[in-house]
Amino acid sequence: MADVTIKAAYGSVVEDEGHLFVGFAEGEDEEDGYAMFRQAVTGGPVRFEVNDEAFGAEDAVESVVFGPRGFEVTISPAKRAAFGFAATVAVRVGPRCEDGPEALSALKGLLGPLCRE
């Protein structure tokens, strides 16, 4: 069982101010849970954050395993303190997740070799 679970109602892929953002959110309100990945469009480190700007770091993703219910992120041991010592984050992306398939595809492209099925 993951340390943190996000039940995504929305997926998003946005390019803004030279960055690509791939996100999954439980709702539209600021207090709703989310998982977000950000990288400069020119490449470089990927920032991963969960639920709040304070719970995130660059190069924090050790691996991502995709399955029929979404995906699970394993956070690199050296970066876990930035996530309140959480080691794993599960993002549940069901068939009702708006723009979920597009966001999943973009995430696989963003993280490339860190991804497994």
Secondary structure, DSSP 8 states (H G I E B T S, - for coil): --SEEEEEEEEEEEEETTEEEEEEES-SSTTS-EEEEEEETT----EEEESSTTSEEET-EEEEEEETTEEEEEE-GGGGGGGTT--EEEEEEEEEEETHHHHHHHHHHHHGGGEE-
